[in-house]
Amino acid sequence: MEHEFSDSEEDEDQNEEMSEGSLSVEFLLLADQSNSPAEEKTRADSSDTDLEIEDPERSFATMKGAELYLEACKLVGVVPVSYFLRNMEEPYMNLNHHGLGPQGAKAIAIALVSNTTITHLELEDNWILAEGVTCLVQMLRENCYIQELNVSNNHIGTEGAEAISRMFLDNISSLRAVQLSGNNFREETAQYFAEALVGNYRVKELDLSHNEFSEKGGEHLGQMLANNEALEFLNLSWNHLRMKGAVALGAGLRVNGTLKILDLSWNGFGNEGALALGEALKLNNILVKLDISSNHINNEGAGKLAKGLEVNGNLKILKLSHNPLTVEGAVALVTSIRKNPKSKMEEINISNVLVNGSFLKLLDVVCQVHPELDVIYGGVRGFISKKPEQRPDPMKLIQQSRIPLDRAQIGELVHKLDRHQTGMVDYSYLKEKQPAQKPKEEEEEEEEP
């Protein structure tokens, strides 16, 4: 009897799962019933978009894969995407730039409700709008296999931002990486994302670049950073974050305990924002990479950042290119590393700054203590007019003991040892070539008088 009861219970569970899946698909199909009467009449009159299932005895709960997608395309009135049909059983699905539109996205969503193989879904630049992303969100409430989603450049707008934020707030999807770049998110949508992400523990990577967040948006996102305990990567580049917004983001970063990569490039942080970030770096020992390129930060701001670098023990990459810095700011940054014995800095990018001989001497001194440091600068003033210094061949020097190499020689040496830029050093290149042995016949001839 126990065995029969167990089988019955299992059947009930399976029926319940099928019923839930069927309800999800039906919800997606009904999602566009708010169309105007004229649109509904046009659709009813069209023979190409017949909404009747050919076999009335079958339900969506019994359909899967290609069959379900084809039926969904028929019901919403779109042409099936052959690439999607061919690759439904692959983990990576790239449908970028396919012109899907909201109805095409709906058909994809219906097909993915029961899909268990796709883990990475690319849907960039498809004009899916808020309607399309709402269908995707509904699908993601049921699908627990998709972990990475790219819906950048889809004109999602405020309504779409609300739908995605509700999904984040409920912690119901399995998404760990979400790209939402270039979706016309205005200032007010920052609050939706901020409130939803405060308690979200699933999303690890988030791209909100190329949107329209400004001062108020920065304040909301700064509060989110102070409370979120999951995000490890955040891209806020190409927004309008400045003044109070920039300061709030710096304040949030001070107490954040998970974020490792933060991209704030192409905003308007200025020296005020640089000060906030410098203060944050004094306390934050989690962040590994910070990009603040193109933020109107001058030498004064670089000096404020340097105060944080003097004590920070975890940041490895700092990108500051395309800021109005001079060699004075460059010296302040490198000096901060010199003052910090526990610094882990590996790269400082100031690629538009022209440096001088004094800076290079300072850099050589710092690199003796921090040999992993690489400073990318724009060039050396007056270097072109001077005759390049003649240096011994580093390949010969390396074979001699106890002869130090400077940074330029080390760079040349690495280039020669890794000629194909594979990241692997071929030490066989250093072996001395043995003289070719002469054939025995030649040796005998030489011995004869």
Secondary structure, 3 states (H helix, E strand, C coil): CHHHHHHHHHHHHHHHHHHHHHHHHHHHHHCCCCCCHHHHHHHHHCHHHCCCCCCCCCCHHHCCHHHHHHHHHHHHCCCCCHHHHHCCCCCEEECCCCCCHHHHHHHHHHHHCCCCCCCEEECCCCCCHHHHHHHHHHHHCCCCCCCEEECCCCCCHHHHHHHHHHHHHHCCCCCCEEECCCCCCCCCHHHHHHHHHHCCCCCCEEECCCCCCCHHHHHHHHHHHHHCCCCCEEECCCCCCECHHHHHHHHHHHHCCCCCEEECCCCECHHHHHHHHHHHHHHCCCCCEEECCCCCCCHHHHHHHHHHHCCCCCCCEEECCCCCCCHHHHHHHHHHHHCCCCCCCCEEEEEEEEECHHHHHHHHHHHHHCCCCEEEEEEECCCCCCCCCCCCCHHHHCCCCCCCCCHHHHHHHHHHHCCCCCCCCCHHHHCCCCCCCCCHHHHHHHHCC
